[in-house]
C-alpha cells in the first residue's frame, strides 16, 4: 500500500545542547540543566571544524564553572540536522552545520544520548 503524504510526516524535535571542554549539557528553553554527559573529544572536533563558539568571559552561564567558552547546538535527530548558535548575530541566529560536521555531533549523540 503506498504511503500518503500524511503517513510521511515526521515530527522534528529540537534538543538544545551546550558543549564545553569536558562536558555536554542538555538544557531546556530556560537554560535549566536536564542531563549531562562527558564530552570526550566533541569540543575539540567542533573547534577544529570551525563551528561558531560562544565566548562569555563573565562566566555568567554557571553550568561550566569559570570556563568562558562553549558551543550552543540544536540537534534534531529524526531529521539528522544540527545547528550552531552564531554569537553576535542576534537572538535566534543559527548556522545549519554542513553534513560532515553535523555527523560529528550525530555520532556523539548516538554513542552517548541515544543509548538504552
C-alpha positions as CSV (number, residue, x, y, z in Angstrom):
1,X,0.0,0.0,0.0
2,X,1.5,3.4,-1.0
3,X,2.2,5.9,1.7
4,X,0.1,9.1,1.7
5,X,1.6,12.4,2.5
6,X,0.1,12.2,6.0
7,X,2.0,8.9,6.6
8,X,5.3,10.5,5.6
9,X,5.0,13.3,8.1
10,X,7.8,13.1,10.7
11,X,7.7,15.4,13.7
12,X,11.1,17.2,14.2
13,X,12.1,17.7,17.8
14,X,15.0,20.0,18.5
15,X,17.2,19.4,21.6
16,X,19.5,22.1,22.9
17,X,23.0,21.1,24.0
18,X,25.8,23.2,25.4
19,X,29.2,21.7,24.8
20,X,32.1,22.7,27.0
21,X,35.7,21.3,27.0
22,X,34.8,18.3,29.1
23,X,31.0,18.2,29.4
24,X,27.9,18.3,27.3
25,X,24.7,19.6,28.9
26,X,21.2,19.2,27.6
27,X,19.2,22.3,28.6
28,X,15.6,23.4,28.3
29,X,14.4,26.7,27.0
30,X,15.2,28.4,30.3
31,X,18.7,27.0,30.3
32,X,17.9,24.7,33.2
33,X,20.1,21.6,33.1
34,X,18.2,18.4,32.2
35,X,21.1,15.9,31.8
36,X,24.9,15.9,31.3
37,X,27.5,13.6,29.6
38,X,31.3,13.6,29.2
39,X,32.2,15.5,26.1
40,X,35.1,13.2,25.1
41,X,36.7,14.8,22.0
42,X,33.5,16.5,20.8
43,X,34.6,20.0,21.9
44,X,37.9,19.7,20.1
45,X,36.4,18.3,17.0
46,X,33.8,21.1,16.8
47,X,36.5,23.7,17.3
48,X,38.7,22.2,14.6
49,X,35.7,22.1,12.2
50,X,35.2,25.8,12.7
51,X,31.8,25.7,14.4
52,X,30.8,29.1,15.8
53,X,31.7,29.2,19.5
54,X,30.1,31.3,22.3
55,X,32.5,33.2,24.5
56,X,31.3,34.6,27.8
57,X,34.3,35.9,29.9
58,X,31.9,36.7,32.8
59,X,31.1,33.0,33.3
60,X,27.5,34.1,33.8
61,X,26.1,30.9,32.4
62,X,27.2,29.0,35.5
63,X,26.9,25.4,34.1
64,X,30.6,25.2,33.4
65,X,32.2,26.9,36.4
66,X,34.6,29.6,35.2
67,X,35.1,28.2,31.7
68,X,34.1,31.0,29.3
69,X,33.7,29.3,26.0
70,X,31.2,26.7,24.8
71,X,29.2,25.7,21.8
72,X,25.4,26.1,21.6
73,X,23.9,23.4,19.4
74,X,20.4,22.4,18.4
75,X,20.1,18.8,17.4
76,X,17.1,17.2,15.5
77,X,18.0,13.5,15.4
78,X,14.9,12.5,13.4
79,X,15.9,14.8,10.6
80,X,19.7,14.4,11.2
81,X,20.1,18.2,11.4
82,X,22.4,20.2,13.7
83,X,22.6,24.0,14.0
84,X,25.1,26.1,16.0
85,X,24.3,29.5,17.5
86,X,26.3,32.2,15.9
87,X,27.3,34.7,18.6
88,X,26.9,38.4,17.9
89,X,24.4,37.8,15.1
90,X,21.3,38.5,17.1
91,X,18.9,36.4,19.0
92,X,17.9,33.1,17.3
93,X,20.6,33.3,14.6
94,X,22.0,29.9,13.9
95,X,24.1,28.2,11.2
96,X,23.0,24.9,9.8
97,X,26.1,22.7,10.0
98,X,27.4,21.0,6.9
99,X,26.6,17.3,6.8
100,X,30.1,16.2,7.5
101,X,30.3,18.5,10.6
102,X,26.8,17.6,11.7
103,X,27.8,13.9,11.6
104,X,30.4,14.6,14.3
105,X,27.6,15.7,16.6
106,X,25.2,13.0,15.5
107,X,27.8,10.3,16.0
108,X,28.4,11.6,19.6
109,X,24.7,11.7,20.2
110,X,24.2,8.1,19.0
111,X,27.0,6.9,21.3
112,X,26.0,8.8,24.4
113,X,22.4,10.1,24.4
114,X,20.6,7.6,22.3
115,X,21.6,4.5,24.3
116,X,19.4,2.3,26.4
